[in-house]
Structures are given as C-alpha cells and as structure tokens.
Amino acid sequence: MLVKKLKLAAADTGIHRVVAGGGVSANRYLRKSIGDDKSLESYFPSMELCTDNGAMIAALGYHRLEMGERSNLDLNASARVSGFRRSYP
C-alpha cells in the first residue's frame, strides 16, 4: 500500500527523488520495491540507523519539557502534507 501511494504521489507531483527514514525504512520489501523502480531515485539509511521515530520524539519531548516548554491540550497534529493535487488516504 505504501509503495503504491508513494508512486502515485511521485507521479502526481513530478517528484522523483525519495528519502526513507525511521523504522519503516528497515522494511526489506519496501527497500526492494522502491529500489527496483527505475523512475525513482531512492535513498535509504543503513539498517543500523533505521530506528523507531517514537523513541526520538519522546527524547526530544523530554528535553523540551525539562526546558519548561508546554503546549495546550487542544494542540492539533496532522500527518498530511499540503500541496498535493489529490488525497492519498
């Protein structure tokens, strides 16, 4: 599913260079599927660097909390990137 949507988004936006990161970049099927696609220039970190983003986010949150930074409970988050011509749910 991720590979299909990545290819749709690349075709839709004209972007042909992709960089993978975080835990999902350790997925061997993802690496092969994207790496075999000659229409995409892909970059993957070494397997040793493919860690879970949740741990990094938690560590950053801890340090910000220690510095006194706070957010209201009505804070909103979005994983969507604006600018695409269509939605890739």
C-alpha positions as CSV (number, residue, x, y, z in Angstrom):
1,M,0.0,0.0,0.0
2,L,2.8,2.4,0.9
3,V,4.7,1.8,-2.3
4,K,1.6,2.2,-4.4
5,K,0.7,5.6,-2.8
6,L,4.3,6.7,-3.0
7,K,4.4,6.1,-6.7
8,L,1.0,7.9,-7.2
9,A,2.3,10.9,-5.2
10,A,5.5,11.0,-7.2
11,A,3.7,10.9,-10.5
12,D,1.2,13.5,-9.3
13,T,3.8,15.9,-8.1
14,G,6.6,15.3,-10.5
15,I,9.0,14.4,-7.6
16,H,11.3,11.5,-8.5
17,R,13.8,11.6,-5.6
18,V,12.6,10.0,-2.3
19,V,14.4,9.5,1.0
20,A,13.2,7.0,3.5
21,G,13.7,7.3,7.3
22,G,12.7,5.9,10.6
23,G,11.7,2.4,11.4
24,V,9.7,1.7,8.2
25,S,12.9,2.2,6.2
26,A,14.2,-1.1,7.6
27,N,11.4,-3.0,5.7
28,R,13.1,-5.2,3.1
29,Y,10.1,-5.3,0.8
30,L,9.9,-1.5,0.8
31,R,13.6,-1.2,0.1
32,K,13.4,-3.6,-2.8
33,S,10.1,-2.3,-4.3
34,I,11.2,1.3,-4.3
35,G,14.8,0.5,-5.2
36,D,13.7,-1.6,-8.2
37,D,11.6,1.3,-9.6
38,K,13.8,3.0,-12.2
39,S,11.6,6.0,-12.3
40,L,12.5,6.9,-8.7
41,E,15.9,7.9,-7.2
42,S,15.7,6.5,-3.7
43,Y,17.9,6.8,-0.6
44,F,17.8,4.5,2.4
45,P,19.9,4.8,5.6
46,S,22.0,1.8,6.6
47,M,20.0,-0.7,8.6
48,E,21.8,0.3,11.9
49,L,20.3,3.8,11.5
50,C,16.7,2.6,11.0
51,T,15.4,3.1,14.5
52,D,11.9,3.8,15.7
53,N,11.0,7.5,15.5
54,G,8.8,7.2,18.6
55,A,11.9,6.9,20.8
56,M,13.5,10.0,19.2
57,I,10.3,12.0,19.5
58,A,9.9,11.0,23.2
59,A,13.6,12.0,23.9
60,L,13.0,15.4,22.3
61,G,9.8,15.9,24.3
62,Y,11.6,15.1,27.5
63,H,14.3,17.7,26.8
64,R,11.7,20.3,25.9
65,L,9.7,19.6,29.0
66,E,12.8,20.0,31.1
67,M,13.3,23.4,29.5
68,G,9.8,24.4,30.5
69,E,8.1,24.2,27.1
70,R,4.4,23.2,27.3
71,S,1.5,23.0,24.8
72,N,-2.2,23.3,25.5
73,L,-4.2,20.1,25.5
74,D,-6.1,21.4,22.4
75,L,-3.0,21.1,20.3
76,N,-3.7,19.6,16.9
77,A,-1.4,17.4,14.8
78,S,-1.5,16.4,11.2
79,A,0.5,13.9,9.3
80,R,-0.7,15.2,6.0
81,V,1.5,17.2,3.7
82,S,-0.2,20.1,2.0
83,G,0.3,20.8,-1.7
84,F,-0.7,17.5,-3.3
85,R,-3.3,17.8,-6.0
86,R,-5.3,14.9,-4.6
87,S,-5.5,12.9,-1.4
88,Y,-3.7,9.7,-0.7
89,P,-5.6,8.2,2.2
